[in-house]
Amino acid sequence: MANIPGCCQAEWVDDRIYELINRGYDIHAVSATHCFKYPKNIKHYRVPSILPFEAMSEYNEIKSMNIDIKSRPILMIYLKAMSSISKILSSLNIQIFKGEGRWFWFIPSFVMLFVLSIKNRYKYIYSTGGPASAHLATILVSKLLNIKNIVELQDPLSGDDIGRNSYSKKALRVIEKIIVSNASNVVYATKSAMNSAKKKYSKFSNKIFSIYPGAKQNNNSVNSSISTILQFSYIGSLYQTRNLDNFLKAFSEVSKKINKEYIIDLYGWVADDVKERIQKHEGININLHGMISRELAHQKAMDSDILLLVQHTDDRSALTIPFKVYDYLNTENLILGLTYKNQEIDEILSRFGHLYCPADSVSDIKKILNKIFNNYEVLKKKIKQSNLNPSHAVDKMEEIILWKNWIKYLINLKN
């Protein structure tokens, strides 16, 4: 995944790529078709899905986001044709492989990566993103052509709350084991995920690492003024157990007792059932704005007083850190983290002067809201500048590569 507005995995990659280029690395990017073209100094290869339903989805996203692929007319013809086939299959109620495009993207991505690797003689292949297909393609090409790789698992592939059903859970456990056992280096986005993987795959613990991705600093102006109206903002999607139910219950009680104007702005996709529950809180001044670009999201975050971080209230949250944490930290505005069984996020927020409380506790949320309303100016002054950025992440990547090469050198000397 790369260069897809609103997709945290893509923005994660984008920031890293530009930092690597600044350090003199020659970067080639392979991604799906529904992403914007990188600048000319980055060779970018967009690979379509081979399944009609997924190709139609890519085609629709390209149109909705006004992505320009006029320079590749054959690709557009292919996507249009596959989209038509998909419509025919749907009219005949043929659902074969519908929804499985991410897995089948392994085939075209492997072919593209294999050809490019032979042509360009890559020293390292770095794969990242949500779908495991990209990692499997990377590992197979690396094995066949003896190329080193770094596989970055932004979220763990296996766990009690990961997978749609028992079959999916088992398949993901097998895939994660294949990745960990065959990759040159495996990187997780949190220390807790790394420690969990080292425990599960102790035989391969020496090649399992963690790197906080960080986010690029933006050029928008910092909000240094103290507003008479406290603006709470949440930027991101809300669905399933990641919702504002407990927050709004607490807020409705606290807001009745304070003499302070406020507004709550929500930016991003909100599931219909979550939206219905939000709209029932008629006494709260809350606005839903829908999807916005990353650039506008940065500015909205800068303009806010309190940024809301909301985690899922199930065990999947224990090993992950949402990418928005790093974007939020860069604003130096106060963050209120509604976290769940995640000491790592709590520690990061606390380190830079921000607040957190359990997402499933209405009483704790009430206490911290009272603290914000009564002491906002004092809390604002305690915020510290974050050092978690793409430069820090690339430093860690280089340490992994150099460390592995140094160990190999010592072994050669010994022999």
C-alpha positions as CSV (number, residue, x, y, z in Angstrom):
1,M,0.0,0.0,0.0
2,A,1.3,3.4,-0.9
3,N,0.2,7.0,-1.6
4,I,-3.5,6.4,-0.7
5,P,-5.0,9.4,1.0
6,G,-6.8,8.5,4.2
7,C,-5.2,5.1,4.5
8,C,-2.9,5.0,7.5
9,Q,-0.7,2.1,6.2
10,A,-0.1,4.1,3.0
11,E,0.8,7.4,4.8
12,W,3.1,5.4,7.0
13,V,5.0,4.1,3.9
14,D,5.0,7.5,2.2
15,D,6.7,9.3,5.1
16,R,9.3,6.5,5.3
17,I,10.0,6.6,1.5
18,Y,10.6,10.3,1.4
19,E,13.0,10.1,4.4
20,L,15.0,7.2,2.6
21,I,15.2,9.3,-0.6
22,N,16.6,12.3,1.4
23,R,19.3,9.9,2.7
24,G,20.3,9.0,-0.9
25,Y,18.6,5.6,-1.3
26,D,17.2,4.7,-4.7
27,I,13.6,3.7,-4.1
28,H,11.3,1.7,-6.3
29,A,7.7,1.3,-5.2
30,V,5.3,-1.5,-6.0
31,S,1.7,-1.0,-5.0
32,A,-1.9,-1.6,-6.0
33,T,-3.5,0.5,-8.7
34,H,-5.8,2.7,-6.6
35,C,-3.1,5.1,-5.4
36,F,-1.6,8.3,-6.6
37,K,1.6,8.3,-8.6
38,Y,4.7,9.2,-6.7
39,P,7.0,12.1,-8.0
40,K,9.3,11.3,-10.9
41,N,12.3,10.7,-8.6
42,I,10.5,7.5,-7.3
43,K,10.0,4.7,-9.8
44,H,6.5,3.5,-9.0
45,Y,4.9,0.4,-10.4
46,R,1.1,0.0,-9.9
47,V,-0.1,-3.6,-10.1
48,P,-3.8,-4.5,-10.7
49,S,-5.7,-7.3,-9.1
50,I,-6.4,-10.4,-11.3
51,L,-9.9,-10.9,-9.8
52,P,-12.9,-9.2,-11.4
53,F,-14.6,-8.1,-8.2
54,E,-11.4,-6.6,-6.7
55,A,-10.5,-4.9,-10.1
56,M,-13.9,-3.3,-10.1
57,S,-13.3,-2.0,-6.6
58,E,-9.9,-0.5,-7.7
59,Y,-11.5,1.0,-10.8
60,N,-14.3,2.7,-8.7
61,E,-11.7,4.0,-6.1
62,I,-9.6,5.4,-9.0
63,K,-12.6,7.3,-10.3
64,S,-13.9,8.5,-6.9
65,M,-10.4,9.9,-5.9
66,N,-9.7,11.3,-9.4
67,I,-6.5,9.3,-9.7
68,D,-4.7,10.0,-13.0
69,I,-3.6,6.9,-14.8
70,K,-4.0,8.3,-18.4
71,S,-0.3,7.5,-19.0
72,R,-1.2,3.8,-18.7
73,P,-4.2,3.4,-21.1
74,I,-3.8,-0.4,-21.2
75,L,-4.2,-0.6,-17.4
76,M,-7.4,1.5,-17.6
77,I,-8.8,-0.7,-20.4
78,Y,-8.0,-3.8,-18.3
79,L,-9.7,-2.4,-15.2
80,K,-12.8,-1.4,-17.2
81,A,-13.0,-4.8,-18.8
82,M,-12.6,-6.6,-15.4
83,S,-15.2,-4.2,-14.0
84,S,-17.7,-5.2,-16.7
85,I,-17.0,-8.9,-16.1
86,S,-17.6,-8.3,-12.4
87,K,-21.0,-6.7,-13.2
88,I,-21.9,-9.7,-15.4
89,L,-21.0,-12.2,-12.7
90,S,-23.0,-10.2,-10.1
91,S,-26.0,-10.2,-12.4
92,L,-25.7,-14.0,-12.6
93,N,-25.3,-14.1,-8.8
94,I,-21.8,-15.7,-9.2
95,Q,-19.8,-14.7,-6.1
96,I,-16.7,-16.8,-6.7
97,F,-13.6,-15.3,-4.9
98,K,-15.6,-12.2,-4.0
99,G,-13.7,-10.3,-1.2
100,E,-10.6,-12.4,-1.6
101,G,-8.7,-10.0,-3.9
102,R,-6.1,-9.1,-1.3
103,W,-4.9,-12.7,-1.1
104,F,-4.9,-13.1,-4.8
105,W,-2.8,-9.9,-5.3
106,F,0.1,-12.2,-4.3
107,I,0.3,-13.5,-7.9
108,P,0.6,-10.3,-9.9
109,S,2.7,-8.6,-7.2
110,F,5.1,-11.6,-7.1
111,V,5.5,-11.6,-10.9
112,M,6.1,-7.8,-11.0
113,L,8.6,-8.0,-8.1
114,F,10.4,-11.0,-9.6
115,V,10.9,-9.2,-12.9
116,L,12.0,-5.9,-11.3
117,S,14.4,-7.7,-9.0
118,I,16.2,-9.5,-11.8
119,K,16.3,-6.2,-13.8
120,N,17.5,-3.9,-11.0
121,R,19.4,-6.3,-8.8
122,Y,17.9,-5.0,-5.5
123,K,20.0,-5.2,-2.4
124,Y,17.0,-5.1,-0.1
125,I,13.2,-5.6,-0.4
126,Y,11.1,-3.9,2.2
127,S,7.4,-4.9,2.4
128,T,4.8,-3.2,4.6
129,G,1.1,-2.8,4.8
130,G,-2.0,-4.7,5.9
131,P,-2.5,-7.5,3.4
132,A,-0.1,-10.5,3.9
133,S,0.1,-11.1,0.1
134,A,2.7,-8.4,-0.2
135,H,4.9,-10.0,2.4
136,L,4.5,-13.5,0.9
137,A,5.5,-12.2,-2.5
138,T,8.6,-10.4,-1.0
139,I,9.7,-13.6,0.8
140,L,9.3,-15.8,-2.2
141,V,11.2,-13.4,-4.5
142,S,13.9,-13.0,-1.8
143,K,14.4,-16.7,-1.5
144,L,14.5,-17.4,-5.2
145,L,17.0,-14.6,-5.9
146,N,18.9,-14.5,-2.6
147,I,17.9,-11.0,-1.7
148,K,17.8,-9.7,1.9
149,N,14.4,-8.3,3.0
150,I,12.7,-6.4,5.8
151,V,9.1,-7.5,6.4
152,E,7.1,-4.9,8.5
153,L,3.9,-6.2,10.1
154,Q,2.1,-3.1,11.0
155,D,-0.4,-5.2,12.9
156,P,0.1,-8.8,14.2
157,L,-1.4,-11.3,11.9
158,S,-2.5,-13.7,14.6
159,G,-4.4,-13.3,17.9
160,D,-7.7,-14.0,19.7
161,D,-9.5,-11.0,18.1
162,I,-7.8,-11.3,14.7
163,G,-9.6,-13.1,11.8
164,R,-13.2,-13.3,10.7
165,N,-13.7,-16.9,11.7
166,S,-11.9,-20.0,13.0
167,Y,-10.6,-20.9,9.5
168,S,-9.3,-17.4,9.0
169,K,-7.6,-17.4,12.4
170,K,-5.8,-20.7,11.7
171,A,-4.8,-19.5,8.2
172,L,-3.4,-16.2,9.5
173,R,-1.4,-18.1,12.2
174,V,0.2,-20.3,9.6
175,I,1.0,-17.3,7.3
176,E,2.5,-15.3,10.2
177,K,4.7,-18.3,11.0
178,I,5.8,-18.6,7.4
179,I,6.7,-14.9,7.3
180,V,8.6,-14.9,10.6
181,S,10.5,-18.1,9.8
182,N,11.5,-17.1,6.3
183,A,12.1,-13.3,6.4
184,S,15.5,-11.8,6.9
185,N,14.2,-9.3,9.4
186,V,10.7,-8.9,10.8
187,V,9.6,-5.5,12.2
188,Y,6.6,-4.9,14.3
189,A,5.2,-1.4,15.0
190,T,5.1,-1.8,18.8
191,K,7.3,-3.3,21.5
192,S,4.5,-5.3,22.9
193,A,3.8,-6.9,19.5
194,M,7.5,-7.6,19.1
195,N,7.7,-9.3,22.6
196,S,4.6,-11.4,21.8
197,A,6.2,-12.5,18.5
198,K,9.5,-13.3,20.2
199,K,7.6,-15.5,22.7
200,K,5.6,-17.3,20.0
201,Y,8.6,-17.7,17.7
202,S,11.5,-18.0,20.1
203,K,13.6,-19.8,17.5
204,F,13.7,-16.7,15.4
205,S,13.7,-14.0,18.1
206,N,17.1,-12.6,17.0
207,K,15.6,-11.3,13.8
208,I,12.4,-9.8,15.3
209,F,12.5,-6.0,16.0
210,S,10.2,-3.1,16.7
211,I,10.2,0.3,15.2
212,Y,7.8,3.2,15.9
213,P,7.0,4.6,12.5
214,G,6.5,8.2,13.5
215,A,4.9,10.8,11.2
216,K,6.4,13.6,9.2
217,Q,6.2,17.2,10.5
218,N,3.7,19.2,8.6
219,N,4.1,22.9,7.6
220,N,0.8,24.1,9.1
221,S,0.8,26.7,11.7
222,V,0.7,25.6,15.4
223,N,-2.3,26.7,17.4
224,S,-0.7,28.7,20.2
225,S,-3.8,30.7,21.2
226,I,-6.1,29.8,24.1
227,S,-9.6,29.7,22.7
228,T,-12.8,30.6,24.7
229,I,-14.4,27.6,23.1
230,L,-12.8,24.3,23.7
231,Q,-12.6,22.3,20.4
232,F,-12.5,18.5,20.7
233,S,-11.6,16.7,17.5
234,Y,-11.5,13.1,16.4
235,I,-9.8,12.2,13.1
236,G,-10.3,8.7,11.8
237,S,-12.9,6.0,11.4
238,L,-15.4,4.8,14.0
239,Y,-17.0,1.4,13.9
240,Q,-17.6,-1.8,15.9
241,T,-15.9,-1.5,19.3
242,R,-14.0,1.7,18.3
243,N,-16.8,4.2,19.0
244,L,-17.7,7.2,21.2
245,D,-20.4,5.5,23.3
246,N,-18.7,5.7,26.7
247,F,-17.1,9.1,25.9
248,L,-20.4,10.7,25.0
249,K,-22.1,9.2,28.1
250,A,-19.5,10.8,30.2
251,F,-19.5,14.0,28.3
252,S,-23.2,14.4,28.5
253,E,-23.0,14.4,32.3
254,V,-19.9,16.6,32.6
255,S,-21.1,19.2,30.1
256,K,-24.2,19.9,32.2
257,K,-22.1,21.0,35.2
258,I,-19.4,23.1,33.6
259,N,-19.6,26.7,32.5
260,K,-17.4,26.4,29.4
261,E,-18.3,26.5,25.7
262,Y,-17.2,23.6,23.6
263,I,-17.6,21.8,20.3
264,I,-16.8,18.3,19.2
265,D,-15.8,17.7,15.5
266,L,-15.6,14.3,14.0
267,Y,-13.6,13.8,10.7
268,G,-13.6,10.5,8.9
269,W,-15.9,7.5,8.1
270,V,-18.4,6.6,10.7
271,A,-20.4,3.3,10.5
272,D,-24.2,3.8,10.3
273,D,-24.9,2.2,13.6
274,V,-22.3,4.3,15.4
275,K,-23.6,7.4,13.7
276,E,-27.2,6.6,14.9
277,R,-26.0,6.3,18.5
278,I,-24.0,9.6,18.2
279,Q,-27.0,11.5,16.9
280,K,-29.1,10.4,19.9
281,H,-27.0,12.7,22.1
282,E,-28.9,15.8,21.1
283,G,-27.7,17.9,24.0
284,I,-24.1,17.7,22.9
285,N,-22.7,20.1,20.4
286,I,-21.2,17.6,17.9
287,N,-20.6,17.8,14.1
288,L,-19.8,15.0,11.7
289,H,-17.8,16.1,8.7
290,G,-17.0,12.9,6.8
291,M,-13.8,12.0,5.0
292,I,-11.1,14.6,4.4
293,S,-7.6,14.7,2.9
294,R,-4.5,14.1,5.0
295,E,-3.4,17.7,4.4
296,L,-6.8,19.1,5.6
297,A,-6.7,16.6,8.6
298,H,-3.4,18.0,9.6
299,Q,-4.8,21.5,9.6
300,K,-7.9,20.5,11.5
301,A,-5.7,18.8,14.1
302,M,-3.6,21.9,14.4
303,D,-6.7,24.1,14.9
304,S,-8.1,21.9,17.6
305,D,-7.6,22.2,21.4
306,I,-8.1,18.5,22.4
307,L,-7.5,15.6,20.0
308,L,-9.3,12.4,20.8
309,L,-7.6,9.0,20.4
310,V,-10.1,6.1,20.5
311,Q,-9.1,2.4,20.7
312,H,-11.1,-0.7,20.1
313,T,-12.4,-2.1,23.5
314,D,-11.1,-5.6,22.7
315,D,-7.8,-7.4,22.9
316,R,-6.6,-6.4,19.4
317,S,-5.8,-2.9,20.9
318,A,-3.3,-4.3,23.3
319,L,-0.5,-4.8,20.6
320,T,-1.2,-1.8,18.3
321,I,-0.6,1.9,18.1
322,P,-2.9,3.8,15.7
323,F,-0.9,5.9,13.2
324,K,-2.8,9.0,14.1
325,V,-1.0,9.0,17.5
326,Y,2.2,10.2,15.7
327,D,0.3,12.8,13.6
328,Y,-1.4,14.0,16.8
329,L,1.9,14.3,18.7
330,N,3.3,16.6,16.0
331,T,0.6,19.2,16.6
332,E,1.7,19.7,20.2
333,N,-2.0,20.0,21.1
334,L,-3.4,18.1,24.1
335,I,-4.3,14.5,23.3
336,L,-7.0,12.6,25.3
337,G,-6.4,8.9,24.7
338,L,-9.3,6.5,25.3
339,T,-7.1,3.4,25.5
340,Y,-7.6,-0.2,26.2
341,K,-5.1,-2.6,27.9
342,N,-2.2,-0.8,26.1
343,Q,0.5,0.4,28.5
344,E,2.7,1.3,25.5
345,I,0.3,4.0,24.2
346,D,-0.3,5.2,27.8
347,E,3.5,5.5,28.3
348,I,4.0,7.4,25.0
349,L,1.2,9.8,25.8
350,S,2.4,10.4,29.3
351,R,6.0,10.9,28.2
352,F,5.0,13.9,26.0
353,G,2.6,15.4,28.5
354,H,-0.8,14.1,27.3
355,L,-3.7,12.3,29.0
356,Y,-5.2,8.9,28.8
357,C,-7.9,6.8,30.6
358,P,-9.6,3.4,30.0
359,A,-11.9,3.5,27.0
360,D,-14.4,1.2,28.7
361,S,-14.8,3.3,31.9
362,V,-17.4,6.1,31.9
363,S,-16.4,7.1,35.4
364,D,-12.7,7.5,34.5
365,I,-13.6,9.4,31.4
366,K,-15.7,11.8,33.5
367,K,-12.8,12.5,35.9
368,I,-10.4,13.3,33.0
369,L,-13.0,15.5,31.3
370,N,-13.4,17.5,34.5
371,K,-9.6,17.8,34.7
372,I,-9.5,19.2,31.1
373,F,-12.4,21.7,31.5
374,N,-11.0,23.0,34.8
375,N,-7.2,23.0,34.0
376,Y,-6.8,23.2,30.2
377,E,-4.4,26.1,30.2
378,V,-2.1,24.4,32.7
379,L,-2.3,21.0,30.9
380,K,-1.5,22.7,27.5
381,K,1.8,24.1,29.0
382,K,3.0,20.6,30.0
383,I,3.1,19.3,26.4
384,K,6.5,18.3,25.1
385,Q,7.7,18.0,21.5
386,S,7.8,14.5,20.1
387,N,10.9,12.9,18.7
388,L,9.0,10.0,17.0
389,N,9.3,10.7,13.3
390,P,10.3,9.0,10.0
391,S,13.9,10.0,10.6
392,H,14.0,8.1,13.9
393,A,12.3,5.1,12.1
394,V,14.9,5.1,9.3
395,D,17.7,5.3,11.9
396,K,16.3,2.1,13.4
397,M,16.0,0.4,10.0
398,E,19.6,1.2,9.2
399,E,20.6,-0.1,12.7
400,I,18.9,-3.4,11.9
401,I,20.7,-3.8,8.5
402,L,24.1,-2.7,9.9
403,W,23.7,-4.9,13.0
404,K,22.9,-8.0,10.9
405,N,25.8,-7.3,8.6
406,W,28.2,-6.8,11.5
407,I,27.2,-10.1,13.1
408,K,27.7,-11.8,9.8
409,Y,31.1,-10.2,9.5
410,L,32.1,-11.4,13.0
411,I,31.0,-14.9,12.2
412,N,33.1,-14.9,9.0
413,L,36.1,-13.8,11.0
414,K,35.6,-16.5,13.6
415,N,35.4,-19.1,10.8
